[in-house]
Amino acid sequence: MTAEDKLKILWNLVLRLDERNLVLQYLLYHRIGNVALGSYKSISQETGLSISKVCSYLRILEEKDFIKRRGNGAFLINEDILPFEDAYENEA
């Protein structure tokens, strides 16, 4: 494997991480407390990702305990990943 091939593989991994981040960022910006709202279609349209990628990344986020699905377009976000200010407000 050449250095160029290794660089391409690394770049593809970074791009996938960036795409997963887009989905998580969408959920963090479209929430009330730790409940985020968004359909696959709305997440897809706002992030520029295909619906199949959105579904895949939501499944990964759920498997890693970042989110839990709570019905049609509702996601419960793990409080451990909420911005610091929000986590502090929940303790008060």
N, C-alpha and C positions, 0 to 999 in steps of 0.2 A: 504494500500500500504506500502510495507516495504521500509526501507532505501535503500536496494539494488535496488529495482525497480525504486525508485526516481533517484538514481545514473545512472542507465541505460538510463532513459529518458533524463537526463541532458547530458550525454555523446553523445547520438544520436543527440541532438540539436547542440552540439559543432561540431560534425563531419559534419553536414549539413552546418554549417557556414563556416567551413574550405573548403568544396567543392565549395561553392559559391565564396569564396575568390580565389580559383584556377582559376575559369573562369574569374573573374575580373582581376586577375594578368596576365593571358594570354593576355587579351585585352590591358592592359597597356604596356606590353612588345612588342606587335606586332602592333605598331601604328606609324603614322606620324602625329605630332600635336595631334589633338583630334580625328582623324579618325583611327580606328583599323580595321585590316583585318584578317579574319580567318573563314574558313568553320566549320560547326559543326563537320565534320570528323577530321579536323586538331586540333581543340580545344580538342576533345575527345582523340585523340592519344597522344597529349602532356600532358594533365592533368591526363590521366588514368581513366577518367569518361566515362560512357556510353553516347552514342549520345542522348538518351532520357533525361538523367540528364542534359547534356549541354543545350539542348533545354529548359528544365524547368527552369534552373538557368538563362539563357539569358532572358526568359520571365519575371522572377522575377526582374532582374536588370532593365529591361525596365519599368515595372510597378512602380518601386521605383525611376524612372527618373535618374538612373545612366547612362543609354545608350539609344540611339534611333537607330533602324535599318535603314540603308540607302541603302538597296539593297542586292544583292547576296554576302554575306560574308563581308559586310562593316557595321561598327557600329560607330556612333557618340558618343563620350564619353562626359558626362557632364563636363564642364571645372571646376566646383567646386570640383571635386574629383581628378583632375590631380595633379601630384606632384608639390610642391610649385614653383620650378624653372620654370616649364613650364607655370604655370599661370602667373608668373611675366614677362616672356618673351612676352606673349600675350598682356600685358598692355603697354609695351614699344614701 
